[in-house]
Amino acid sequence: MPTSAAASLLARVRQHFGLDQPALAGYLAVSPMLVRHIEGGRRRLTAEVRLALQPLAQHLPPAAEAAAAEAAAPLHPTETPLAPTLPPGTPPPDAFALDVRRRVCLQNAGRLRAQHARLSARAAVAHRWATALPALLAAAAAPPDADADALARAAWLAEWLARRARPLPPDAVTRWHRLGARVAALEAEAAALAAGAGGGTTA
């Protein structure tokens, strides 16, 4: 059976240079199936393919460095840290396009922040009613000798007060959390875009 060294070499070259199997096969002038078979350990890396691969392979980092990077790599793609900079020679971004998107982010964040504030206000008002509810219920209670109309009025008022004191329902609480997360994400994006454009833009 072929050793895994050949499969590892092809995989490392592809990862380092951002190539998929068909693209590497095109560079090597072989079939994509041959690349798949070599990486899968079903075919050997021939001398011809190794020679064609050498111009790319010589630019790979040392094996120990590559192994350390692989060991430190996050298990989930979303855990991959963002690159702090782009390579030298990369052209500057389109500052106008970044600023347009920044403004859109801030506009959407403002709209969602207003919805978040309305839910917060509802929750705060309900809490105030709940805090006052025992005293209000005591004040609204009908005396023992009250007539039917007074008793009905007291019952209606007790229900009315209880409704005012109800906390936000679970779906509203969930929406409150989601809105907060979206606002934070949009405002963080706007700040990052401002920095990418040079930080000189204003809202």
Phi, psi and omega per residue, in radians:
M1 nan 2.518 3.084
P2 -1.108 2.596 3.067
T3 -1.306 2.914 3.139
S4 -1.411 -0.112 -3.102
A5 -1.086 -0.724 -3.136
A6 -1.134 -0.788 3.118
A7 -1.066 -0.731 -3.140
S8 -1.135 -0.685 -3.125
L9 -1.102 -0.822 3.125
L10 -1.089 -0.746 -3.121
A11 -1.130 -0.694 3.133
R12 -1.152 -0.719 3.101
V13 -1.083 -0.801 -3.114
R14 -1.100 -0.768 -3.128
Q15 -1.137 -0.748 -3.081
H16 -1.123 -0.679 -3.070
F17 -1.783 0.099 3.074
G18 1.144 0.716 -3.106
L19 -1.877 2.505 2.930
D20 -1.575 3.075 -3.059
Q21 -1.099 -0.772 3.105
P22 -1.070 -0.661 -3.139
A23 -1.157 -0.738 3.104
L24 -1.149 -0.671 3.104
A25 -1.077 -0.692 3.098
G26 -1.102 -0.720 3.112
Y27 -1.116 -0.703 -3.099
L28 -1.427 -0.141 -3.099
A29 1.080 0.721 3.044
V30 -2.239 3.062 -3.136
S31 -1.414 2.594 3.044
P32 -1.001 -0.559 3.123
M33 -1.095 -0.660 3.121
L34 -1.129 -0.733 3.095
V35 -1.073 -0.750 3.110
R36 -1.067 -0.749 -3.119
H37 -1.163 -0.693 3.126
I38 -1.145 -0.801 3.133
E39 -1.151 -0.527 3.124
G40 -1.435 -0.023 3.125
G41 1.388 0.250 -3.107
R42 -1.685 -0.237 3.098
R43 -2.358 2.692 3.102
R44 -1.485 2.703 3.040
L45 -1.420 1.868 -3.087
T46 -1.249 2.851 3.131
A47 -1.075 -0.653 3.141
E48 -1.133 -0.778 -3.141
V49 -1.173 -0.701 3.122
R50 -1.074 -0.694 3.139
L51 -1.160 -0.728 3.127
A52 -1.176 -0.492 -3.113
L53 -1.416 -0.365 -2.994
Q54 -0.982 -0.730 -3.138
P55 -1.014 -0.558 3.080
L56 -1.451 -0.752 -3.049
A57 -1.074 -0.537 -3.093
Q58 -1.211 -0.213 3.118
H59 -1.671 0.026 3.126
L60 -1.238 2.590 3.036
P61 -1.164 2.805 3.106
P62 -0.955 2.649 -3.073
A63 -1.021 -0.704 -3.133
A64 -1.117 -0.709 3.117
E65 -1.144 -0.718 3.129
A66 -1.140 -0.694 3.127
A67 -1.139 -0.689 3.125
A68 -1.147 -0.706 3.121
A69 -1.132 -0.685 3.131
E70 -1.166 -0.689 3.138
A71 -1.149 -0.565 -3.113
A72 -1.513 -0.118 -3.083
A73 -1.178 2.473 3.120
P74 -1.170 2.705 -3.115
L75 -1.340 -0.452 -3.074
H76 -2.065 2.432 -3.117
P77 -0.971 -0.570 -3.099
T78 -1.249 -0.232 3.128
E79 -1.549 -0.053 -3.115
T80 -1.166 2.170 3.140
P81 -1.165 2.543 3.109
L82 -1.287 2.463 3.078
A83 -1.147 2.292 -3.089
P84 -1.229 -0.491 -3.120
T85 -2.519 2.922 3.006
L86 -1.719 2.792 -3.113
P87 -1.061 2.689 3.074
P88 -0.995 2.522 -3.141
G89 1.586 -0.135 3.084
T90 -1.212 2.304 -3.113
P91 -1.158 2.730 3.124
P92 -1.189 2.777 3.132
P93 -1.278 2.898 3.020
D94 -1.351 1.755 -3.039
A95 -1.070 -0.612 -3.133
F96 -1.148 -0.786 3.140
A97 -1.115 -0.702 3.104
L98 -1.109 -0.691 -3.114
D99 -1.226 -0.623 3.076
V100 -1.063 -0.822 3.133
R101 -1.130 -0.654 3.105
R102 -1.044 -0.758 -3.138
R103 -1.161 -0.676 3.084
V104 -1.084 -0.757 3.112
C105 -1.034 -0.794 -3.125
L106 -1.171 -0.646 3.109
Q107 -1.128 -0.812 3.117
N108 -1.142 -0.685 3.108
A109 -1.087 -0.692 3.114
G110 -1.119 -0.716 3.119
R111 -1.115 -0.800 -3.136
L112 -1.212 -0.592 3.104
R113 -1.114 -0.638 3.104
A114 -1.138 -0.713 3.087
Q115 -1.117 -0.727 3.107
H116 -1.070 -0.729 -3.136
A117 -1.147 -0.646 3.126
R118 -1.131 -0.724 3.102
L119 -1.162 -0.689 3.094
S120 -1.065 -0.730 3.134
A121 -1.134 -0.715 3.094
R122 -1.037 -0.775 -3.129
A123 -1.133 -0.704 -3.130
A124 -1.147 -0.738 3.137
V125 -1.128 -0.752 3.120
A126 -1.072 -0.665 3.124
H127 -1.145 -0.669 3.103
R128 -1.102 -0.745 3.099
W129 -1.091 -0.723 -3.122
A130 -1.123 -0.660 3.127
T131 -1.131 -0.683 -3.102
A132 -1.507 -0.157 -2.963
L133 -1.021 -0.826 -3.109
P134 -0.974 -0.774 -3.131
A135 -1.197 -0.666 3.141
L136 -1.156 -0.705 3.114
L137 -1.133 -0.679 3.115
A138 -1.127 -0.702 -3.139
A139 -1.219 -0.520 -3.079
A140 -1.514 -0.183 -3.086
A141 -1.111 2.447 3.115
A142 -1.392 2.536 3.097
P143 -1.157 2.773 -3.089
P144 -1.011 -0.540 -3.091
D145 -1.674 0.326 -3.101
A146 -1.220 2.630 3.103
D147 -1.385 3.131 -3.061
A148 -1.090 -0.687 -3.130
D149 -1.124 -0.737 -3.138
A150 -1.165 -0.680 3.106
L151 -1.132 -0.718 3.120
A152 -1.143 -0.712 3.110
R153 -1.095 -0.742 -3.139
A154 -1.125 -0.715 3.127
A155 -1.139 -0.754 3.123
W156 -1.089 -0.759 -3.098
L157 -1.158 -0.659 3.118
A158 -1.102 -0.730 3.102
E159 -1.164 -0.710 3.133
W160 -1.071 -0.771 3.123
L161 -1.136 -0.708 -3.132
A162 -1.110 -0.654 3.108
R163 -1.116 -0.702 3.140
R164 -1.130 -0.474 -3.053
A165 -1.604 -0.007 -3.123
R166 -1.215 2.346 3.098
P167 -1.248 3.010 3.083
L168 -1.018 2.431 3.074
P169 -1.215 2.827 -3.086
P170 -0.970 -0.656 -3.130
D171 -1.165 -0.607 3.098
A172 -1.243 -0.645 3.094
V173 -1.128 -0.725 3.091
T174 -1.067 -0.762 3.122
R175 -1.104 -0.668 3.116
W176 -1.033 -0.783 3.132
H177 -1.167 -0.729 -3.134
R178 -1.139 -0.718 3.108
L179 -1.072 -0.753 3.123
G180 -1.066 -0.724 3.135
A181 -1.147 -0.701 -3.133
R182 -1.192 -0.692 3.096
V183 -1.075 -0.816 -3.138
A184 -1.053 -0.723 -3.128
A185 -1.161 -0.756 -3.132
L186 -1.159 -0.713 3.135
E187 -1.214 -0.608 3.059
A188 -1.161 -0.688 3.100
E189 -1.114 -0.743 3.135
A190 -1.075 -0.713 3.122
A191 -1.146 -0.709 3.125
A192 -1.160 -0.659 3.119
L193 -1.182 -0.665 3.094
A194 -1.091 -0.705 3.110
A195 -1.171 -0.660 3.137
G196 -1.171 -0.537 3.125
A197 -1.490 0.014 3.121
G198 1.912 -0.082 3.091
G199 1.283 0.175 -3.080
G200 -1.727 0.073 -3.099
T201 -1.523 2.785 3.109
T202 -2.241 2.708 -3.136
A203 -1.254 nan nan
